[in-house]
Amino acid sequence: MSTQRVFVARLAGCAVFDPAGDRIGKVRDVVVVYRSSAAPRVIGLVCEIPGRRQVFLSIGRVGSISTGQVITSGLMNVRRFKPRNGEVRIMAELIGRRVDFSDASGTAVIEDVAIEPNRLGEWSVSQLFLRKPKTSASPFAKGPTTFATWNQVHEHNRPGEAQSAEQLVATYSEMHPADLANTLLDLPQQRRIEVAEELPDERLADALEEMPEDDQMDILDRLGDERAADILDQMEPDDAADLLAQLPQGRLEHLLELMEPEEAEDVRMLLRYSPDTAGGLMTPEPIILSADATVAEALALIRRHELHPALAAAVFITLPPFETPTGRLLGVVHFQRMLRYPPHERLGAIVDDTLEPVPATASAAEVARMLASYDLVSLPVVDQAHRLVGAISVDDVLDYLLPDDWRSHDADDRPGSASSVPTQGAAG
């Protein structure tokens, strides 16, 4: 993505282009969510497409942003945009708000907001353009302007106001997904749904992936189909497929229709396999490159912060096409092997073609034996034509092999805790 600071008022009205260079609409607004200890995070853009229809473009599907144009990196869902609780539109809601300076030097009005990506590519509010009250009695005079960061100002709160679900969500913003899932499950049911409604799609998806299926279903049922489809878009395809497989066929198809086309296609492919097989447990989005790609290109891909660590351990080399199902699988290049070669080395020269892939029909137990036998964290999964259809990682297998209630076990039940260490003389 572009590393340029962008002011939202200037971004509004800019053209939006697809990866082929065709104009598909224009920017109307930027959507952010508040965080407890950091500036609001950008989650997407509101775009106007032909027919004056406003749709939501997730920030994850934006390839670059500048003051002149926005380029998307994939398909756009054309379902009409509806703002949700916890989401704030900068143009419609944030610009024009009055704020107090944290140093008690007075008040100001927000006239523009700058957004900027960090080194991981996550966009957030970086600066506010503020106008202070005017000091002249002239009707044509304007107050002085200044810039401030988010932590240099604060908005008004009513005294004695109870903590809202929105404020509660802000306190959860930095939690690990597994901890967030446990925290949600500890809340009373109604409060749990209120908080789930306020959580950004990505955060709620991460938490749902860590919950038992019954709790996942209960939350999604109460959020409504459109929000449920957005949550499923953000989940890992294999987790989304596992959840959808529990639904009646009619609702399953309805949710797939509401999902982003690319995400739905991945989930449909996984649903074709039995849930206890490599095909049903795998992810269809491993890192795939050609034999002509270089070590530098491979390392750049595995540096992506959103990539699961197990999938970042290796890249898969195939014949074209390079999206699943690919051309014939040629082999694997492991991360450690790449570090031993110069950046310009071709992957085809260092590929490991001795690792046997697993067929999509292999059982979870068979995959677990292979991972343990060869000390691997992931394995390629192929179809009958030896085309790569996905990769299965050790955590995918563990999630399946562990008992359904493993997340609710007390700390004393974990391996290595005092109650599970064998006493001397117990053996024999």
Secondary structure as UniProt FT lines:
FT   STRAND          6..7
FT   HELIX           8..11
FT   TURN            12..13
FT   STRAND          15..17
FT   TURN            19..20
FT   STRAND          23..33
FT   STRAND          41..49
FT   TURN            50..52
FT   STRAND          53..58
FT   HELIX           59..61
FT   STRAND          62..65
FT   STRAND          69..72
FT   TURN            85..86
FT   STRAND          87..89
FT   HELIX           90..94
FT   TURN            95..96
FT   STRAND          98..101
FT   TURN            102..103
FT   STRAND          107..117
FT   TURN            119..120
FT   STRAND          123..131
FT   TURN            139..140
FT   STRAND          145..148
FT   HELIX           150..152
FT   STRAND          153..154
FT   TURN            159..160
FT   HELIX           165..171
FT   TURN            172..174
FT   HELIX           177..186
FT   HELIX           189..198
FT   HELIX           201..208
FT   TURN            209..210
FT   HELIX           213..223
FT   HELIX           225..234
FT   HELIX           237..244
FT   TURN            245..246
FT   HELIX           249..258
FT   HELIX           261..271
FT   TURN            275..276
FT   HELIX           278..281
FT   STRAND          288..289
FT   TURN            291..292
FT   HELIX           295..302
FT   TURN            305..306
FT   TURN            309..310
FT   HELIX           311..313
FT   STRAND          314..318
FT   STRAND          328..334
FT   HELIX           335..339
FT   TURN            343..344
FT   HELIX           347..349
FT   STRAND          358..359
FT   TURN            360..361
FT   HELIX           364..373
FT   TURN            374..375
FT   STRAND          378..382
FT   TURN            384..385
FT   STRAND          387..393
FT   HELIX           394..401
FT   TURN            404..405
FT   HELIX           406..408
FT   HELIX           411..413
FT   TURN            415..416
FT   HELIX           418..420
FT   TURN            424..425
//
